[in-house]
Amino acid sequence: MEKSKKSKVTRDQIKELIYFARFIKPYTTQFVLGLVLLFFSSVIVMAFPYLAGELADIATGKSKLHLTLNQVGGILLLILILQGIVSYVRVILFTIFSEKSMADVRVALYQKLITLPVVFYDKNRVGELISRITADVDQLQQVLSVTMAEFIRQILILIVGVTLLLISSPRLSLLMLATFPLIVIAAFFFGRFIRKLSKERQEKLAATNTVVDETLQTIHTVKSFTNEWFEFGRYRDKIQEVVQTALHLAKYRASFGSFVIVVLFGGIFFLLWFGARMVQDGTMTVGQLVAFIAYTMFIGGAIGSLGNFYTTIVSAIGGTERIRDILNHEVEVSTVRHTDRPAVSGNIRFDAVTFSYPTRSDVPVLKGINMEIAAGNKIALVGTSGAGKSTIAQLLLRFYEPTGGAILLDDRNISTMPLESYRSVLGLVPQEVILFGGTIRENILYGNPDATDEQLIEAAKQANAWDFIASFPEGLETRVGERGIKLSGGQRQRIAIARAILRDPKILILDEATSSLDAESERVVQEALDNLMQGRTSVIIAHRLATIKEVDCIYVIEHGQVIERGTHEELASIPDGAYSSFAKLQFDTSE
């Protein structure tokens, strides 16, 4: 049983590697050419120790090549120039390979993130996701552009160097190779710990990004509560966790580095002593000893750097695992533009709908909701906070799927409809409008990117937004600032309404669209909303009952159930009814 489990894990890992290879495949030409040049430069660089030995033998009159010092110097200069050219082209090729392949990874990650369902974001914090698309990909890019190439280069130098040493000086070579297995075993041992700690460090670093993201997104709240000290302390504590993990990681890396230095350089000094005795005995020339020492230094450097490169590559594996976690998630929509809007009348029916949030499956939120909304009618959902009103809207938008019952559009279960097609007939005006940081034109056109200027301006007029837009010196080209901060709440709301008008939805959802506005802004926005709701099936979530007195039907929701339904007059006339209690409280207060 255990054996089959291990083989399954191996197969999964192979599948993930094959999946990840698709980002590299388009640039294999550059990668292969880079490897060829890497091999060539690694081989020709090994001529330096040999030529250095020849210089020593020429100087002592024991050279067998019959070359002059100037001729050997010229060959060395030629090799240097060739090495420089090859290295330049190799770096360019590996940069093209790494930059383009990692750009594809980033695009794929972003594409995946925006097509994942809302429940994914309930379980993952935005700061951590941003860290994956930035820090984790950066770490992988560093490996592909520099570390991997140098790792392969040092392996080639090691192989070529050892081969040449075994041919020229077998006795000294065998002594030198006695230290190699120890370093390989140590690299494997330390690599296991380093991989775990590197992954932990990346996760803690992602947590610091989450704090920054949350703080800056809610900076007005932070400042209004003068909680700068609290946020600073929270971030500082997270950074300290990163530092502690990094220091723990450094201990293992430093221990490995120290081990390599002691074994490697201790071995080199021993070889120098032994080689000097061979020269003294006449079994080796000075030039051969010089060449051997130079080769040994090359090999020693290769072995020493292999440990660092190996641990760096292993460190990146944690990042690739988190990247694959996202890329392997199942999406709910595609990023191919959808233009096929289905023809619907707009009849909606909730049939015994029950629901619990996936993150709180043990807590029922809706308990058998039954509602019918005729095409073109306006209904309102009323109730205390937490009653389930916004949840009904989110189910209608298919941000979540019901855990029981069904929602039907024109007698068709909406869960059977293609999601892009279904959502194309819906429009949403939320309570808190967050605009994109571009221009007013771009924000309104978000409802229909193909709309003409005439259609855009008409939508702005219907939304009672054109007057204030035209009053700005730059008009539609006015930049709204991050999240629309340069506009007032009422202005942002009217931009959102213009956007919804331009979308021309068959079904409209208004989620407390005027609850955060002052009386004057509410009057203007409500007039714009009335224009928007004309001829559309509208679902209105409201706290202010004055805004829904004219709707066709009001549903009072309490503890996830419909406890009353009817018009304003019908519900207000029920003695001790929930709606009449709301109405008395609000209208008496307003009077």
C-alpha positions as CSV (number, residue, x, y, z in Angstrom):
1,M,0.0,0.0,0.0
2,E,2.8,2.4,0.9
3,K,4.6,1.6,-2.3
4,S,1.7,2.4,-4.5
5,K,1.2,5.7,-2.6
6,K,4.8,6.7,-3.3
7,S,4.5,5.8,-7.0
8,K,1.4,7.9,-7.2
9,V,3.2,10.9,-5.7
10,T,6.0,10.4,-8.2
11,R,3.5,10.4,-11.1
12,D,1.8,13.5,-9.8
13,Q,5.2,15.3,-9.6
14,I,6.0,14.2,-13.2
15,K,2.7,15.5,-14.4
16,E,3.3,18.9,-12.7
17,L,6.8,19.1,-14.3
18,I,5.4,18.4,-17.7
19,Y,2.7,21.0,-17.1
20,F,5.2,23.6,-16.0
21,A,7.5,22.7,-19.0
22,R,4.8,24.3,-21.4
23,F,6.0,27.7,-20.4
24,I,9.6,26.9,-21.3
25,K,8.9,25.0,-24.5
26,P,8.4,28.0,-26.8
27,Y,11.9,29.2,-25.9
28,T,13.8,25.9,-26.0
29,T,15.8,27.1,-29.0
30,Q,17.4,29.9,-27.0
31,F,17.9,27.6,-24.1
32,V,19.6,24.9,-26.1
33,L,21.8,27.4,-27.9
34,G,22.7,28.8,-24.6
35,L,23.6,25.4,-23.3
36,V,25.8,24.7,-26.4
37,L,27.6,28.0,-25.8
38,L,27.8,27.2,-22.1
39,F,29.4,23.8,-22.9
40,F,31.8,25.4,-25.4
41,S,32.9,28.2,-22.9
42,S,33.3,25.6,-20.1
43,V,35.6,23.5,-22.3
44,I,37.7,26.3,-23.7
45,V,38.2,27.8,-20.2
46,M,39.9,24.6,-19.2
47,A,42.7,25.4,-21.6
48,F,44.0,28.1,-19.2
49,P,45.4,25.7,-16.6
50,Y,47.2,23.7,-19.4
51,L,48.6,26.8,-21.0
52,A,49.7,28.1,-17.6
53,G,51.6,24.9,-17.1
54,E,53.2,25.3,-20.5
55,L,54.4,28.8,-19.6
56,A,56.1,27.4,-16.6
57,D,57.7,24.5,-18.6
58,I,58.8,27.0,-21.3
59,A,60.4,29.1,-18.7
60,T,62.3,26.1,-17.2
61,G,63.2,24.7,-20.7
62,K,61.1,21.5,-20.3
63,S,58.2,22.3,-22.8
64,K,57.3,19.5,-25.3
65,L,55.2,21.8,-27.6
66,H,58.1,23.8,-28.9
67,L,56.2,27.1,-28.5
68,T,57.5,30.5,-27.5
69,L,56.2,32.5,-24.5
70,N,54.8,35.0,-27.0
71,Q,52.9,32.3,-28.9
72,V,51.4,30.9,-25.8
73,G,50.5,34.4,-24.6
74,G,48.8,35.1,-28.0
75,I,46.8,31.8,-27.7
76,L,45.7,32.9,-24.2
77,L,44.6,36.3,-25.4
78,L,42.6,34.7,-28.3
79,I,40.9,32.3,-25.9
80,L,40.0,35.3,-23.6
81,I,38.4,37.2,-26.5
82,L,36.5,34.2,-27.7
83,Q,35.4,33.5,-24.1
84,G,34.1,37.0,-23.7
85,I,32.1,36.8,-27.0
86,V,30.7,33.4,-26.1
87,S,29.7,34.6,-22.6
88,Y,28.0,37.7,-23.9
89,V,25.8,35.8,-26.4
90,R,25.1,33.1,-23.8
91,V,23.9,35.6,-21.2
92,I,21.6,37.3,-23.8
93,L,20.2,33.9,-24.8
94,F,19.5,32.8,-21.3
95,T,18.0,36.2,-20.5
96,I,15.6,35.9,-23.5
97,F,14.7,32.4,-22.3
98,S,14.1,33.3,-18.7
99,E,12.4,36.7,-19.2
100,K,9.9,35.5,-21.8
101,S,9.1,32.2,-20.1
102,M,8.6,33.9,-16.8
103,A,6.5,36.6,-18.4
104,D,4.3,33.7,-19.7
105,V,4.1,32.3,-16.2
106,R,3.0,35.7,-14.8
107,V,0.4,36.1,-17.5
108,A,-0.9,32.5,-16.8
109,L,-1.0,33.2,-13.1
110,Y,-2.9,36.4,-13.5
111,Q,-5.2,34.8,-16.1
112,K,-5.9,32.0,-13.6
113,L,-6.4,34.4,-10.7
114,I,-9.1,36.4,-12.4
115,T,-11.0,33.3,-13.6
116,L,-11.1,31.6,-10.2
117,P,-14.4,31.5,-8.2
118,V,-15.1,33.9,-5.3
119,V,-14.8,31.0,-2.9
120,F,-11.0,30.8,-3.7
121,Y,-10.6,34.4,-2.5
122,D,-12.5,33.5,0.7
123,K,-9.8,31.0,1.5
124,N,-6.7,33.0,0.3
125,R,-5.5,36.4,1.3
126,V,-4.8,38.9,-1.5
127,G,-1.3,39.8,-0.1
128,E,-0.2,36.2,-0.3
129,L,-1.5,35.8,-3.9
130,I,0.4,39.0,-4.9
131,S,3.5,37.5,-3.4
132,R,3.2,34.4,-5.5
133,I,2.9,36.3,-8.7
134,T,5.9,38.6,-7.8
135,A,8.4,37.1,-5.3
136,D,7.9,33.4,-6.2
137,V,8.2,34.1,-9.9
138,D,11.2,36.3,-9.3
139,Q,12.9,33.6,-7.4
140,L,12.2,31.1,-10.2
141,Q,13.4,33.6,-12.8
142,Q,16.7,34.0,-11.0
143,V,17.2,30.3,-11.1
144,L,16.4,30.0,-14.8
145,S,18.4,33.0,-15.9
146,V,21.6,32.7,-13.7
147,T,21.7,29.9,-11.2
148,M,20.7,27.0,-13.5
149,A,23.2,28.1,-16.2
150,E,26.0,28.5,-13.6
151,F,25.1,25.2,-12.0
152,I,25.4,23.4,-15.3
153,R,28.6,25.3,-16.1
154,Q,30.2,24.2,-12.8
155,I,29.2,20.6,-13.4
156,L,30.8,20.7,-16.9
157,I,34.0,22.3,-15.5
158,L,34.0,19.6,-12.8
159,I,33.6,16.8,-15.3
160,V,36.1,18.1,-17.9
161,G,38.6,19.1,-15.2
162,V,38.5,15.7,-13.4
163,T,38.8,13.9,-16.8
164,L,41.9,15.9,-17.8
165,L,43.5,15.4,-14.3
166,L,42.9,11.7,-14.4
167,I,44.7,11.6,-17.8
168,S,47.6,13.8,-16.9
169,S,48.1,13.1,-13.1
170,P,46.2,10.0,-12.0
171,R,47.9,9.6,-8.6
172,L,47.2,13.2,-7.5
173,S,43.7,13.1,-9.1
174,L,42.6,10.1,-7.0
175,L,43.8,11.8,-3.8
176,M,41.8,14.9,-4.8
177,L,38.7,12.9,-5.6
178,A,38.7,11.4,-2.1
179,T,37.0,14.6,-0.8
180,F,34.3,14.8,-3.5
181,P,31.9,12.1,-2.2
182,L,31.8,13.7,1.3
183,I,30.7,17.0,-0.2
184,V,28.0,15.4,-2.4
185,I,26.5,13.5,0.6
186,A,26.6,16.7,2.7
187,A,24.9,18.7,-0.1
188,F,22.0,16.1,-0.1
189,F,21.7,16.2,3.7
190,F,21.7,20.0,4.0
191,G,19.5,20.4,0.9
192,R,16.5,18.7,2.7
193,F,16.6,21.2,5.6
194,I,17.2,24.2,3.3
195,R,14.2,23.4,1.1
196,K,11.8,23.3,4.0
197,L,13.2,26.5,5.6
198,S,13.2,28.3,2.2
199,K,9.6,27.5,1.7
200,E,8.7,28.6,5.2
201,R,10.6,31.9,4.6
202,Q,8.7,32.5,1.4
203,E,5.4,32.0,3.2
204,K,6.3,34.3,6.0
205,L,7.4,36.9,3.4
206,A,4.0,36.6,1.7
207,A,2.4,37.2,5.1
208,T,4.3,40.6,5.3
209,N,2.9,41.5,1.9
210,T,-0.6,40.7,3.2
211,V,-0.2,43.2,6.0
212,V,1.0,45.9,3.7
213,D,-1.8,45.3,1.3
214,E,-4.5,45.3,4.0
215,T,-3.1,48.4,5.6
216,L,-2.8,50.5,2.4
217,Q,-6.2,49.3,1.2
218,T,-7.8,50.6,4.4
219,I,-5.4,53.5,5.0
220,H,-8.3,55.9,5.8
221,T,-9.6,53.6,8.5
222,V,-6.1,53.2,9.9
223,K,-5.6,57.0,10.1
224,S,-9.1,57.7,11.4
225,F,-8.5,55.3,14.4
226,T,-4.9,56.6,14.7
227,N,-3.7,53.0,14.6
228,E,-0.5,53.6,12.7
229,W,1.3,52.3,15.7
230,F,-0.7,49.1,15.7
231,E,-0.1,48.4,11.9
232,F,3.6,49.3,12.3
233,G,3.9,46.8,15.1
234,R,2.0,44.1,13.1
235,Y,4.3,44.6,10.1
236,R,7.5,44.7,12.3
237,D,6.5,41.4,14.0
238,K,5.9,39.7,10.7
239,I,9.3,40.9,9.4
240,Q,11.0,39.6,12.5
241,E,9.5,36.2,11.8
242,V,11.0,36.4,8.3
243,V,14.4,37.4,9.8
244,Q,14.3,34.6,12.3
245,T,13.5,32.0,9.6
246,A,16.2,33.5,7.3
247,L,18.8,33.3,10.1
248,H,17.8,29.7,10.8
249,L,18.2,29.0,7.1
250,A,21.6,30.9,7.0
251,K,22.9,28.6,9.8
252,Y,22.5,25.5,7.6
253,R,23.9,27.3,4.5
254,A,26.8,28.7,6.5
255,S,27.5,25.3,8.1
256,F,27.6,23.7,4.6
257,G,29.8,26.4,3.3
258,S,32.2,26.0,6.2
259,F,32.3,22.3,5.7
260,V,33.1,22.7,2.0
261,I,35.9,25.2,2.8
262,V,37.6,23.0,5.4
263,V,37.4,19.8,3.3
264,L,38.1,21.5,0.0
265,F,41.0,23.8,0.8
266,G,42.5,21.3,3.3
267,G,42.6,18.9,0.5
268,I,44.1,21.4,-1.9
269,F,47.0,22.2,0.5
270,F,47.6,18.5,1.0
271,L,47.7,18.0,-2.8
272,L,50.2,21.0,-3.1
273,W,52.5,19.3,-0.6
274,F,52.2,15.9,-2.3
275,G,52.8,17.4,-5.8
276,A,55.8,19.4,-4.6
277,R,57.4,16.1,-3.4
278,M,56.7,14.5,-6.9
279,V,58.5,17.5,-8.6
280,Q,61.3,17.0,-6.1
281,D,61.5,13.3,-7.1
282,G,61.4,14.1,-10.8
283,T,58.2,12.3,-11.5
284,M,56.4,15.6,-12.4
285,T,57.5,18.8,-14.1
286,V,57.0,22.2,-12.6
287,G,54.6,23.0,-15.4
288,Q,52.5,19.9,-14.8
289,L,52.3,20.8,-11.1
290,V,51.2,24.4,-12.0
291,A,48.6,22.9,-14.4
292,F,47.4,20.5,-11.8
293,I,47.1,23.2,-9.2
294,A,45.2,25.5,-11.6
295,Y,42.9,22.6,-12.6
296,T,42.4,21.8,-8.9
297,M,41.5,25.4,-8.2
298,F,38.9,25.3,-11.0
299,I,37.5,22.1,-9.7
300,G,37.5,23.3,-6.1
301,G,35.7,26.4,-7.1
302,A,33.2,24.4,-9.1
303,I,32.6,22.0,-6.1
304,G,32.3,25.0,-3.7
305,S,29.8,26.9,-5.8
306,L,27.8,23.7,-6.6
307,G,26.6,23.7,-3.0
308,N,25.4,27.3,-3.1
309,F,23.8,26.9,-6.5
310,Y,22.2,23.6,-5.5
311,T,20.6,25.2,-2.3
312,T,19.4,28.2,-4.4
313,I,17.7,25.9,-6.9
314,V,16.2,23.8,-4.0
315,S,15.0,27.1,-2.4
316,A,13.1,28.0,-5.6
317,I,11.2,24.6,-5.5
318,G,9.0,25.9,-2.6
319,G,8.0,28.9,-4.8
320,T,7.2,26.7,-7.8
321,E,5.0,24.5,-5.7
322,R,2.9,27.5,-4.7
323,I,2.8,28.7,-8.3
324,R,1.6,25.2,-9.4
325,D,-1.0,25.3,-6.6
326,I,-2.7,28.2,-8.3
327,L,-2.2,27.0,-11.9
328,N,-3.8,23.7,-11.1
329,H,-7.0,25.2,-9.6
330,E,-10.2,24.7,-11.6
331,V,-11.5,28.0,-13.1
332,E,-15.1,29.1,-13.4
333,V,-14.8,31.2,-16.6
334,S,-12.3,31.7,-19.5
335,T,-10.6,34.9,-20.5
336,V,-11.9,34.6,-24.1
337,R,-14.2,37.5,-24.6
338,H,-17.8,36.4,-24.6
339,T,-20.2,38.3,-26.9
340,D,-23.1,35.8,-27.1
341,R,-25.7,37.3,-24.8
342,P,-28.7,35.0,-24.4
343,A,-32.3,36.3,-25.0
344,V,-34.1,36.1,-21.7
345,S,-37.4,37.5,-20.5
346,G,-36.1,38.0,-16.9
347,N,-38.5,35.7,-14.9
348,I,-36.7,34.6,-11.7
349,R,-37.7,31.9,-9.3
350,F,-36.0,30.8,-6.1
351,D,-37.2,27.3,-5.3
352,A,-36.5,26.1,-1.7
353,V,-33.0,27.5,-1.9
354,T,-30.7,26.7,1.0
355,F,-27.1,27.8,1.4
356,S,-24.0,27.7,3.7
357,Y,-20.8,29.4,2.9
358,P,-18.0,26.9,1.9
359,T,-15.7,28.3,4.6
360,R,-18.5,27.9,7.2
361,S,-20.4,24.8,6.0
362,D,-21.8,24.1,9.4
363,V,-23.6,27.4,9.6
364,P,-26.8,27.6,7.5
365,V,-27.3,31.1,6.0
366,L,-30.4,30.5,3.8
367,K,-33.1,28.0,4.9
368,G,-35.5,27.3,2.1
369,I,-36.0,30.6,0.3
370,N,-39.0,30.7,-2.1
371,M,-39.4,33.8,-4.3
372,E,-40.9,34.6,-7.7
373,I,-40.0,37.8,-9.7
374,A,-41.9,38.4,-12.9
375,A,-40.0,39.9,-15.8
376,G,-39.7,43.6,-15.6
377,N,-40.9,43.7,-11.9
378,K,-39.0,45.4,-9.1
379,I,-38.7,43.5,-5.8
380,A,-37.0,44.5,-2.6
381,L,-35.2,42.5,0.1
382,V,-35.6,43.9,3.6
383,G,-34.3,42.6,6.9
384,T,-31.7,43.1,9.7
385,S,-28.0,42.8,9.0
386,G,-27.0,39.2,8.6
387,A,-30.5,38.0,7.6
388,G,-29.2,36.7,4.2
389,K,-30.1,39.5,1.8
390,S,-26.7,40.0,0.3
391,T,-26.2,36.2,0.2
392,I,-29.3,36.0,-2.1
393,A,-27.8,38.6,-4.4
394,Q,-24.5,36.7,-4.5
395,L,-26.3,33.4,-5.3
396,L,-28.1,35.3,-8.1
397,L,-24.8,36.5,-9.4
398,R,-23.5,32.9,-9.1
399,F,-20.6,33.9,-6.9
400,Y,-21.6,30.8,-5.1
401,E,-23.9,27.8,-5.9
402,P,-26.9,26.9,-3.6
403,T,-26.3,23.9,-1.4
404,G,-29.9,22.9,-1.9
405,G,-32.9,23.9,-4.1
406,A,-32.6,25.8,-7.3
407,I,-32.6,29.3,-8.9
408,L,-34.4,29.4,-12.2
409,L,-34.3,32.0,-15.0
410,D,-37.2,31.7,-17.4
411,D,-37.8,28.2,-15.9
412,R,-34.2,27.1,-16.6
413,N,-31.8,26.3,-13.7
414,I,-29.1,28.9,-13.8
415,S,-26.5,26.4,-12.7
416,T,-26.9,24.7,-16.1
417,M,-26.2,27.9,-18.1
418,P,-22.7,28.8,-19.2
419,L,-21.5,31.2,-16.6
420,E,-20.3,33.9,-19.0
421,S,-23.6,33.8,-20.9
422,Y,-25.6,34.0,-17.7
423,R,-23.7,36.9,-16.1
424,S,-23.9,38.9,-19.4
425,V,-27.6,39.6,-18.7
426,L,-26.9,40.8,-15.1
427,G,-25.9,44.2,-13.9
428,L,-24.8,45.2,-10.4
429,V,-24.7,48.5,-8.5
430,P,-23.0,47.8,-5.1
431,Q,-23.2,49.8,-1.9
432,E,-19.5,50.7,-2.0
433,V,-18.4,51.5,-5.5
434,I,-14.7,51.0,-6.1
435,L,-13.6,52.5,-9.4
436,F,-10.5,51.6,-11.4
437,G,-7.7,54.1,-11.2
438,G,-8.0,55.3,-14.8
439,T,-10.3,57.9,-16.3
440,I,-14.0,58.5,-16.0
441,R,-14.3,57.3,-19.7
442,E,-12.6,54.0,-18.9
443,N,-14.7,53.4,-15.9
444,I,-18.0,53.9,-17.7
445,L,-16.8,51.9,-20.7
446,Y,-16.2,49.0,-18.4
447,G,-19.9,48.3,-18.9
448,N,-19.5,48.0,-22.6
449,P,-16.0,48.6,-24.1
450,D,-17.5,48.8,-27.6
451,A,-19.9,51.7,-26.9
452,T,-19.6,54.9,-28.9
453,D,-19.1,58.3,-27.4
454,E,-22.7,59.1,-28.0
455,Q,-23.9,56.0,-26.1
456,L,-21.4,56.8,-23.3
457,I,-22.6,60.4,-22.9
458,E,-26.3,59.3,-23.1
459,A,-25.6,56.7,-20.3
460,A,-23.9,59.4,-18.2
461,K,-26.9,61.7,-18.7
462,Q,-29.4,59.0,-17.7
463,A,-27.3,58.4,-14.6
464,N,-27.4,62.1,-13.7
465,A,-23.6,62.1,-14.0
466,W,-23.0,64.2,-17.1
467,D,-23.3,67.6,-15.4
468,F,-20.5,67.0,-13.0
469,I,-18.4,65.2,-15.6
470,A,-18.7,68.1,-18.0
471,S,-17.8,70.5,-15.2
472,F,-14.3,69.0,-14.9
473,P,-11.6,70.6,-17.0
474,E,-10.7,67.3,-18.6
475,G,-14.3,66.0,-18.8
476,L,-14.4,62.2,-19.5
477,E,-10.6,62.1,-19.4
478,T,-10.5,63.1,-15.7
479,R,-8.5,60.6,-13.7
480,V,-10.5,59.3,-10.7
481,G,-7.5,58.3,-8.6
482,E,-6.9,55.0,-6.9
483,R,-10.3,53.3,-6.2
484,G,-12.0,56.5,-7.3
485,I,-10.8,58.5,-4.3
486,K,-10.9,61.8,-6.2
487,L,-14.6,61.6,-6.6
488,S,-17.3,61.9,-3.9
489,G,-19.5,59.0,-2.9
490,G,-22.4,60.2,-4.9
491,Q,-20.3,60.8,-8.0
492,R,-18.8,57.3,-7.8
493,Q,-22.3,55.9,-7.4
494,R,-23.5,57.7,-10.5
495,I,-20.4,56.5,-12.5
496,A,-21.4,53.0,-11.5
497,I,-25.0,53.5,-12.6
498,A,-23.8,54.9,-16.0
499,R,-21.6,51.8,-16.3
500,A,-24.6,49.6,-15.6
501,I,-26.8,51.5,-18.1
502,L,-24.2,51.1,-20.8
503,R,-24.1,47.3,-20.0
504,D,-27.9,47.3,-20.6
505,P,-28.6,44.3,-18.3
506,K,-31.9,42.4,-18.4
507,I,-31.7,41.8,-14.6
508,L,-30.5,44.4,-12.2
509,I,-29.2,44.0,-8.6
510,L,-28.9,47.0,-6.4
511,D,-27.1,46.2,-3.1
512,E,-28.0,49.1,-0.8
513,A,-26.9,51.5,-3.6
514,T,-27.9,54.7,-1.7
515,S,-27.3,53.7,2.0
516,S,-24.0,55.6,2.3
517,L,-25.1,58.9,0.7
518,D,-26.3,62.2,2.1
519,A,-29.9,63.3,1.4
520,E,-29.1,65.4,-1.7
521,S,-26.8,62.8,-3.2
522,E,-29.4,60.1,-2.5
523,R,-32.1,62.1,-4.3
524,V,-30.0,62.5,-7.4
525,V,-28.8,58.9,-7.3
526,Q,-32.3,57.5,-6.7
527,E,-33.5,59.4,-9.7
528,A,-30.7,57.8,-11.8
529,L,-31.6,54.4,-10.4
530,D,-35.2,54.8,-11.4
531,N,-34.0,55.5,-14.9
532,L,-31.9,52.4,-14.8
533,M,-34.6,50.1,-13.5
534,Q,-37.1,51.0,-16.3
535,G,-38.1,47.8,-18.1
536,R,-35.6,45.6,-16.1
537,T,-36.2,42.9,-13.6
538,S,-34.7,44.5,-10.5
539,V,-33.7,43.1,-7.1
540,I,-33.1,45.8,-4.5
541,I,-31.5,45.3,-1.2
542,A,-32.4,48.3,1.0
543,H,-32.3,49.5,4.6
544,R,-34.1,52.8,3.8
545,L,-37.7,51.9,3.2
546,A,-38.5,55.2,1.6
547,T,-36.5,54.1,-1.5
548,I,-38.6,51.0,-2.0
549,K,-42.2,52.1,-1.4
550,E,-43.1,51.8,-5.1
551,V,-41.7,48.3,-5.8
552,D,-44.0,45.5,-6.9
553,C,-43.2,43.2,-3.9
554,I,-41.2,43.4,-0.7
555,Y,-39.7,40.3,0.8
556,V,-38.8,40.5,4.5
557,I,-35.9,38.1,5.3
558,E,-35.1,37.0,8.8
559,H,-32.6,34.3,9.8
560,G,-32.4,33.0,6.2
561,Q,-36.1,32.7,5.7
562,V,-38.9,34.8,4.1
563,I,-41.2,35.7,6.9
564,E,-43.3,38.3,5.1
565,R,-44.1,39.4,1.5
566,G,-46.3,42.0,-0.1
567,T,-46.4,45.6,-1.2
568,H,-45.4,48.5,1.1
569,E,-49.1,49.2,2.0
570,E,-49.9,45.5,2.6
571,L,-46.9,44.9,4.9
572,A,-47.2,48.2,6.7
573,S,-50.8,47.4,7.6
574,I,-49.9,44.1,9.4
575,P,-50.1,44.8,13.2
576,D,-46.9,44.0,14.9
577,G,-45.4,42.7,11.6
578,A,-41.6,42.8,11.1
579,Y,-41.9,45.3,8.2
580,S,-44.4,47.5,10.0
581,S,-42.0,47.7,12.9
582,F,-39.2,48.8,10.5
583,A,-41.5,51.3,8.9
584,K,-42.7,52.8,12.1
585,L,-39.2,53.1,13.4
586,Q,-37.9,54.8,10.2
587,F,-40.8,57.0,9.2
588,D,-41.5,58.1,12.8
589,T,-37.9,59.0,13.1
590,S,-37.8,60.9,9.8
591,E,-40.9,62.8,10.9
